[in-house]
């Protein structure tokens, strides 16, 4: 964790999703990051929840570090007016750069890409490669099936129960803010 400024990596959808609560959570997270004078590290897209978090944080004066792979620059409408903008060769490099430049990870609702990002940092934690906190914001129960899947994997002997210790499920923004502040 940086002594000067915390950097919060946000994994989330490149689409807004079916519920306005997802957009509201993205706006609240972007505003919180800016209000706390933290840096947002994210996938550099200007679409979906990604764009919402970034625009909200940027409009409130936050420092923003965006990372996008070259093949998604047009698809995700690469947001180049950021404090720092990095273009990578591939998705794996994107995740690594985002992870290396953050102190904590927050997972908002998203699709396959967000799941990929979550499972990669979870696997790295399980292997002892990092101890950064991973927070899953369970907006309107969106991630409940994911938690059920992780519990299923544990129950069927493919992971130790300790797998659940590597991430924390949070149901509301005030709790998330408190956990990020305390880290």
C-alpha positions in Angstrom: 0.0 0.0 0.0 1.3 3.4 -1.0 1.9 5.8 1.9 0.9 8.8 -0.2 -2.1 7.6 -2.1 -4.1 4.3 -2.1 -4.7 2.8 -5.5 -8.0 0.9 -6.0 -8.2 -1.5 -8.9 -11.8 -1.9 -10.1 -12.9 -4.8 -12.2 -16.4 -4.4 -13.7 -18.5 -4.7 -16.8 -18.0 -3.0 -20.1 -21.8 -3.0 -20.3 -24.1 -1.3 -17.8 -26.1 -4.4 -17.0 -29.8 -4.8 -16.5 -30.3 -3.0 -13.2 -29.8 0.7 -12.6 -28.4 -0.3 -9.2 -25.2 -1.4 -10.9 -24.7 2.0 -12.4 -25.5 3.7 -9.1 -22.9 1.5 -7.4 -20.3 2.4 -10.1 -21.1 6.1 -9.6 -20.9 5.8 -5.8 -17.5 4.0 -6.1 -16.1 6.5 -8.5 -17.2 9.4 -6.2 -15.8 7.6 -3.1 -12.4 7.1 -4.7 -12.2 10.8 -5.6 -13.5 12.0 -2.2 -10.9 9.9 -0.4 -8.1 11.2 -2.8 -7.4 7.6 -3.9 -6.3 6.6 -7.4 -8.6 4.6 -9.6 -6.9 1.8 -11.6 -9.2 0.3 -14.2 -9.5 -1.1 -17.7 -9.4 2.3 -19.5 -12.7 1.8 -21.3 -15.3 4.5 -21.6 -18.3 2.2 -21.9 -20.5 0.3 -19.4 -19.8 0.3 -15.7 -16.1 0.9 -16.5 -16.8 4.2 -18.1 -19.2 5.2 -15.3 -16.7 4.6 -12.6 -14.0 6.5 -14.5 -16.1 9.4 -15.6 -17.5 9.9 -12.1 -14.1 9.7 -10.4 -12.6 12.0 -13.1 -15.3 14.6 -12.8 -14.7 14.7 -9.1 -10.9 15.2 -9.6 -9.5 11.7 -9.0 -6.2 10.5 -10.4 -6.9 7.7 -12.9 -4.7 5.0 -14.2 -6.2 3.2 -17.2 -4.9 0.1 -18.9 -6.3 -1.3 -22.1 -5.1 -4.0 -24.6 -4.6 -2.8 -28.1 -7.3 -5.2 -29.5 -10.0 -3.6 -27.2 -9.1 0.0 -27.8 -12.0 0.6 -30.2 -14.4 -1.9 -28.8 -14.2 -0.4 -25.2 -13.7 3.1 -26.5 -10.3 3.7 -24.9 -10.5 6.7 -22.6 -7.3 8.5 -23.3 -7.9 11.7 -21.2 -6.7 10.0 -18.0 -3.9 10.8 -15.6 -2.1 7.8 -16.9 -3.0 5.7 -19.9 -1.3 2.4 -20.9 -1.9 0.2 -23.9 -0.9 -3.4 -23.5 -0.4 -6.2 -26.0 -2.9 -8.6 -24.5 -5.4 -9.2 -21.7 -3.0 -11.0 -19.4 -0.6 -8.0 -19.5 -3.5 -5.7 -18.8 -4.5 -7.6 -15.7 -0.9 -7.7 -14.5 -0.3 -4.0 -15.0 -3.6 -3.1 -13.2 -2.8 -5.5 -10.4 0.8 -4.3 -9.9 -0.4 -0.7 -9.7 -3.0 -1.2 -7.0 -3.3 -1.7 -3.3 -6.7 -3.4 -3.3 -9.2 -4.9 -5.8 -12.9 -4.2 -6.0 -15.1 -6.3 -8.2 -18.4 -4.7 -9.3 -21.0 -6.6 -11.5 -19.6 -7.7 -14.8 -19.4 -10.5 -17.3 -16.9 -13.0 -18.4 -14.0 -10.5 -18.4 -14.8 -9.5 -14.8 -15.0 -13.2 -13.8 -11.6 -13.8 -15.5 -10.1 -10.8 -13.7 -11.5 -12.0 -10.3 -10.4 -15.6 -10.7 -6.9 -14.6 -11.8 -6.3 -12.4 -8.7 -8.0 -15.0 -6.5 -5.7 -17.7 -7.9 -2.7 -15.5 -7.3 -3.7 -15.0 -3.7 -4.4 -18.7 -3.2 -0.9 -19.4 -4.5 0.6 -17.0 -2.1 1.7 -14.5 -4.8 0.0 -11.6 -3.1 -1.9 -10.5 0.0 -3.9 -7.6 -1.4 -7.5 -7.4 -0.3 -10.1 -8.5 -2.9 -13.6 -7.1 -2.3 -16.6 -8.4 -4.2 -19.4 -5.8 -4.1 -22.6 -7.9 -4.2 -25.0 -5.3 -5.7 -28.5 -6.6 -5.4 -27.1 -10.1 -4.9 -25.5 -10.1 -8.4 -22.5 -12.2 -7.2 -24.5 -14.6 -5.0 -24.2 -17.4 -7.7 -20.5 -16.8 -7.8 -20.2 -17.3 -4.0 -22.4 -20.5 -4.4 -19.9 -21.7 -7.1 -16.9 -21.1 -4.9 -18.6 -22.9 -2.0 -19.5 -25.8 -4.4 -15.8 -26.0 -5.5 -14.8 -26.2 -1.8 -17.6 -28.7 -0.9 -16.4 -31.1 -3.7 -12.8 -31.1 -2.6 -11.3 -28.9 -5.3 -10.2 -26.2 -2.9 -9.6 -25.8 0.8 -12.2 -23.8 2.8 -9.4 -21.2 3.1 -10.2 -20.1 -0.5 -13.1 -18.0 0.9 -10.5 -16.2 3.1 -8.9 -14.6 0.1 -11.8 -12.4 -0.8 -14.6 -10.6 1.1 -18.1 -10.2 -0.1 -19.6 -6.8 0.7 -23.3 -5.9 0.3 -23.2 -2.1 0.5 -21.1 0.9 -0.2 -20.6 2.2 3.4 -19.1 -1.2 4.4 -16.9 -1.2 1.3 -15.7 2.3 2.1 -14.9 1.4 5.7 -12.9 -1.7 4.6 -10.9 0.2 2.0 -10.2 3.0 4.5 -9.0 0.5 7.2 -6.6 -1.4 4.9 
